């Protein structure tokens, strides 16, 4: 067997805490930065969850996708604007 500390060996965390050392940022509310609550995770409260939902519904957050090939009818409805 190879030595786990050898340069070519995959690195494994020594403890559970070491594996989750960067998890602190993931446990903060993405809206206000306070610690999350299990009932409203990943948010700290229902208020922050509602703020996030409002941002999604209002178009503040968007997931970019590929450009659409255009209007199959041959005319762009935005041309007259």
QUINOR-V823100 format. One record per backbone hydrogen bond with DSSP energy under -0.5 kcal/mol. CO is the residue of the C=O (numbers start at 1). NH is the residue of the N-H. E is the energy in kcal/mol with one decimal. If there is no record, write none. Layout:
# QUINOR-V823100
co=<CO;CO>
nh=<NH;NH>
e=<E;E>
This chain:
# QUINOR-V823100
co=<3;6;15;16;18;20;21;22;23;24;25;27;29;34;37;37;38;40;43;45;46;47;48;49;50;51;52;53;54;55;55;56;62;70;71;75;76;78>
nh=<6;9;19;20;21;23;24;25;27;27;28;36;33;29;40;41;41;43;37;49;50;51;52;53;54;55;56;57;58;60;61;59;64;72;74;77;79;81>
e=<-2.1;-1.5;-1.6;-1.3;-1.0;-1.6;-0.5;-0.6;-0.9;-1.0;-1.1;-2.4;-1.5;-3.5;-1.1;-0.6;-0.6;-2.6;-1.8;-1.8;-2.7;-2.1;-2.2;-2.3;-2.5;-1.9;-2.1;-2.8;-2.1;-2.1;-1.0;-1.1;-0.7;-0.5;-1.8;-0.6;-2.0;-1.5>
